[in-house]
Amino acid sequence: MVWWHWLSVIGSLAVTGPLGVAIVFWLVAGKSWRLTAIWLALFGAGMALVVITKMAFVGWGIGVQSVDFAGFSGHAMRAAAVYPVAGFLITRSSPLWARQLGTLAGVVLAVLISISRVYVQAHSSSEAITGCLLGLVVAAAFIRYASGEGHLALSRVLVVLCVPILLLAPHAEPIPAEMWITKAALFLSGRDHPFTRAMWRAPRPQLR
């Protein structure tokens, strides 16, 4: 359980958020303006979809009860978007096999983080799987664009930016993203209390 908890932590917003920003800094430092815009757009779109689906459930009860889906897993999405891209960029100036290995390592880590969200009972399997797939689409799209660019230097700089984040961020205070989403959903929907999974399972009144 400790192993799964640690994996869950490194998929948290406190870790993957700064890593996403580190990628932006690395791209800006290399004057890769086009790739910077593409990364921001793709990662931002992925984050937006996570927030929208979670708000839809909390505020309006919109989800898929049959598969216990109440919104994309943010941990899974961010991990699947950030870690493969970081692995690709760190090995960008290396031989093809090294780039493929770096990217694959990021994918494997993201999948393990997604599985951990089910083991720590934070998400259903459907939410973890779809969140992971969404993040992998973000990563694949960025890597496809980045593969067509010329030589990208500064790989060591990205390592320098990422290592402190991985070491220090897990010890930081958790970011209350879920609370912010809940408050926003309640404000927009006008509800006094959030919709919960228990309401799915509650017996419905009989019509007479």
Backbone torsions as a table, in degrees:
resi	resn	phi	psi	omega
1	MET	NA	-36.0	178.6
2	VAL	-61.8	-40.1	179.4
3	TRP	-60.3	-47.0	-179.9
4	TRP	-66.9	-36.3	178.9
5	HIS	-64.6	-41.5	179.5
6	TRP	-63.7	-42.5	177.6
7	LEU	-61.7	-40.7	178.9
8	SER	-62.2	-38.8	-178.8
9	VAL	-64.5	-41.6	-177.4
10	ILE	-76.1	-2.7	171.9
11	GLY	-99.6	0.1	-176.6
12	SER	-71.1	163.7	179.6
13	LEU	-63.0	-30.1	179.4
14	ALA	-64.4	-22.4	179.1
15	VAL	-103.9	-53.9	-175.1
16	THR	-71.3	-28.5	176.5
17	GLY	-62.1	-55.5	176.6
18	PRO	-60.4	-33.5	177.2
19	LEU	-65.6	-39.1	176.2
20	GLY	-62.3	-39.2	177.6
21	VAL	-69.0	-37.7	178.0
22	ALA	-60.3	-38.0	177.0
23	ILE	-63.3	-40.0	177.2
24	VAL	-61.3	-47.9	179.9
25	PHE	-60.1	-40.8	179.7
26	TRP	-63.0	-44.1	-179.9
27	LEU	-66.2	-40.3	178.2
28	VAL	-65.5	-42.0	179.6
29	ALA	-61.0	-32.3	178.1
30	GLY	-88.3	5.9	179.2
31	LYS	58.0	34.5	177.1
32	SER	-93.0	73.1	-171.9
33	TRP	-64.6	-39.5	-179.1
34	ARG	-64.8	-45.9	179.9
35	LEU	-67.0	-33.4	176.6
36	THR	-60.9	-46.6	179.8
37	ALA	-64.3	-40.2	-179.8
38	ILE	-65.1	-44.3	179.4
39	TRP	-62.2	-45.9	179.7
40	LEU	-61.4	-40.7	-178.9
41	ALA	-68.3	-45.5	-177.8
42	LEU	-68.6	-48.3	-178.9
43	PHE	-66.4	-39.4	177.8
44	GLY	-63.9	-39.2	178.6
45	ALA	-65.3	-41.5	177.9
46	GLY	-62.1	-45.4	178.2
47	MET	-62.0	-41.2	-178.7
48	ALA	-62.6	-41.5	179.2
49	LEU	-64.0	-38.2	176.9
50	VAL	-61.4	-49.2	-178.2
51	VAL	-63.4	-43.5	-177.8
52	ILE	-61.9	-45.6	-178.4
53	THR	-67.4	-36.7	178.6
54	LYS	-69.2	-41.6	178.4
55	MET	-65.8	-36.9	179.5
56	ALA	-61.7	-37.9	179.2
57	PHE	-74.9	-49.5	-176.9
58	VAL	-61.6	-41.8	-174.9
59	GLY	-89.1	-30.8	-173.6
60	TRP	-129.8	-1.3	179.3
61	GLY	71.9	23.9	-179.0
62	ILE	-85.2	118.3	179.0
63	GLY	-168.5	-167.9	178.1
64	VAL	-121.9	96.9	-174.7
65	GLN	-62.9	-35.4	-175.2
66	SER	-61.6	-27.6	178.8
67	VAL	-116.4	12.4	177.7
68	ASP	57.6	46.6	180.0
69	PHE	-104.6	117.5	179.2
70	ALA	-122.7	19.1	179.1
71	GLY	135.1	147.9	177.9
72	PHE	-58.8	142.2	173.6
73	SER	-71.2	119.7	179.3
74	GLY	-66.9	-40.3	177.9
75	HIS	-57.4	-48.3	-177.2
76	ALA	-65.3	-43.4	-178.8
77	MET	-63.0	-50.3	-177.1
78	ARG	-64.2	-42.9	180.0
79	ALA	-61.5	-44.4	-178.4
80	ALA	-69.8	-24.5	177.3
81	ALA	-83.3	-42.1	-170.7
82	VAL	-83.4	-49.4	-171.1
83	TYR	-66.8	-42.4	175.7
84	PRO	-63.0	-38.3	179.1
85	VAL	-66.4	-42.6	177.8
86	ALA	-62.1	-43.1	178.3
87	GLY	-62.7	-38.4	178.7
88	PHE	-66.9	-47.3	-175.8
89	LEU	-68.4	-38.3	179.5
90	ILE	-62.6	-32.3	-178.3
91	THR	-103.7	14.0	-172.6
92	ARG	-58.6	-35.3	-178.0
93	SER	-92.5	8.5	179.9
94	SER	-93.8	172.4	176.4
95	PRO	-60.3	163.4	-176.0
96	LEU	-55.7	-43.6	-177.6
97	TRP	-61.5	-35.8	179.9
98	ALA	-70.5	-38.7	177.6
99	ARG	-64.1	-42.3	179.3
100	GLN	-65.5	-38.9	179.7
101	LEU	-67.6	-41.4	179.0
102	GLY	-63.0	-42.7	178.6
103	THR	-66.6	-43.8	-179.8
104	LEU	-62.5	-38.5	178.1
105	ALA	-61.0	-40.1	177.4
106	GLY	-64.8	-38.9	179.1
107	VAL	-65.8	-45.0	-179.6
108	VAL	-61.3	-44.0	178.5
109	LEU	-61.5	-42.9	179.8
110	ALA	-62.5	-41.2	179.1
111	VAL	-64.6	-42.1	178.2
112	LEU	-63.6	-39.8	177.4
113	ILE	-63.5	-40.6	178.6
114	SER	-62.5	-43.5	178.2
115	ILE	-63.2	-37.6	-179.0
116	SER	-61.3	-30.8	-179.2
117	ARG	-66.6	-28.5	175.7
118	VAL	-77.4	-41.9	-178.0
119	TYR	-65.6	-34.3	178.5
120	VAL	-87.5	6.2	175.0
121	GLN	61.7	34.9	176.6
122	ALA	-92.4	-23.9	-178.6
123	HIS	-145.5	158.3	172.2
124	SER	-79.7	167.4	179.3
125	SER	-60.9	-40.1	-178.3
126	SER	-63.6	-37.7	-179.1
127	GLU	-71.5	-39.5	179.0
128	ALA	-68.6	-43.3	-178.5
129	ILE	-65.6	-48.5	-178.5
130	THR	-67.6	-35.0	176.6
131	GLY	-63.8	-42.5	178.4
132	CYS	-64.1	-44.5	179.8
133	LEU	-62.4	-40.6	178.2
134	LEU	-61.1	-45.4	178.8
135	GLY	-64.2	-39.3	179.2
136	LEU	-65.5	-34.0	175.4
137	VAL	-63.7	-43.0	177.7
138	VAL	-59.9	-48.5	-178.2
139	ALA	-64.0	-44.4	-178.4
140	ALA	-63.2	-40.9	179.8
141	ALA	-64.4	-43.6	179.6
142	PHE	-65.3	-46.1	-178.7
143	ILE	-61.4	-35.4	177.8
144	ARG	-62.4	-45.0	178.4
145	TYR	-66.5	-43.9	-176.5
146	ALA	-66.1	-30.9	-179.4
147	SER	-66.1	-24.7	-179.9
148	GLY	-86.7	-6.6	178.9
149	GLU	-79.9	166.5	177.1
150	GLY	-72.6	-163.7	-177.9
151	HIS	-63.6	129.8	176.7
152	LEU	-111.1	115.5	179.8
153	ALA	-88.8	-162.2	173.8
154	LEU	68.2	21.1	178.8
155	SER	-59.9	-39.2	179.8
156	ARG	-65.8	-32.3	178.2
157	VAL	-63.1	-39.8	179.1
158	LEU	-64.8	-38.8	176.9
159	VAL	-61.5	-44.3	179.6
160	VAL	-61.2	-36.3	179.5
161	LEU	-74.0	-37.3	-173.3
162	CYS	-79.5	-39.6	-174.2
163	VAL	-58.7	-48.9	178.6
164	PRO	-60.4	-35.2	179.6
165	ILE	-63.9	-45.6	-179.5
166	LEU	-65.1	-31.7	-178.1
167	LEU	-82.1	-38.1	-171.8
168	LEU	-98.6	-36.9	-173.8
169	ALA	-59.4	-37.4	179.6
170	PRO	-60.7	-20.4	-179.8
171	HIS	-92.8	-3.8	-179.5
172	ALA	-78.6	162.9	177.2
173	GLU	-65.2	136.4	179.3
174	PRO	-60.2	142.2	176.8
175	ILE	-82.2	124.7	-175.2
176	PRO	-77.0	55.2	-176.8
177	ALA	-63.5	-39.8	-178.7
178	GLU	-63.1	-38.7	179.0
179	MET	-65.0	-40.8	178.9
180	TRP	-63.9	-42.6	179.5
181	ILE	-63.1	-42.9	179.8
182	THR	-62.6	-45.4	-179.9
183	LYS	-62.4	-42.4	179.5
184	ALA	-65.1	-41.9	-179.4
185	ALA	-65.2	-41.9	179.1
186	LEU	-65.8	-38.3	179.4
187	PHE	-64.7	-44.8	-177.1
188	LEU	-73.1	-34.7	-177.5
189	SER	-86.1	-19.5	-178.4
190	GLY	79.9	9.4	179.1
191	ARG	-79.9	152.5	175.4
192	ASP	-87.1	-28.3	-177.7
193	HIS	-133.9	146.5	-179.5
194	PRO	-69.6	149.0	172.5
195	PHE	-71.2	139.0	-178.0
196	THR	-127.3	166.9	177.3
197	ARG	-63.6	-31.6	-179.7
198	ALA	-60.1	-30.2	178.8
199	MET	-69.3	-26.7	174.3
200	TRP	-65.4	-40.6	-174.2
201	ARG	-85.4	-12.2	-178.5
202	ALA	-66.6	139.3	178.4
203	PRO	-64.4	138.8	-179.9
204	ARG	-87.2	143.0	-179.6
205	PRO	-62.7	140.7	179.8
206	GLN	-75.9	134.5	177.8
207	LEU	-86.2	131.5	-179.4
208	ARG	-112.3	NA	NA
